[in-house]
Amino acid sequence: MFDKLFEAQQKAGEMKQRLDAITVTGTAEGGKITVTATGNKAIKTISIDDSFFKEADREELEELLAVAVNKALEQAENLSQSETAAMAQNMFGNLGDLGGMFGK
């Protein structure tokens, strides 16, 4: 039992490292605002096109920045869920049906 717990901790650490190495992006206003984050939902960069920055008012800029951040975080969340599901499948296989104990 402790072996499985230790294995789960190791796999979780490996998954965190993989997610740290993967980047996702969220954009707004046709790519004029781009936010890059890791698969672990850490914002790495925010880029705003110079011409858009000069033209946009503060409220517009804030709203679109929030849109881009949320898109990047949504992609990171989807990636994290996929990685978690794959890890669980690798570790536990088809235990979801309890090995067919209750019939089909």
Buried (B, 14 or more C-beta within 10 A) or exposed (E): EEEEEEEBEEBEEEBBEBBEEBBBBBBBBEEBBBBBBBBBBEBEEBBBBEEBEEEBEEEEBEEBBEBBBEBBBBBBEEBBEEBBEEBBEEEEEEEEEEEEEEEE
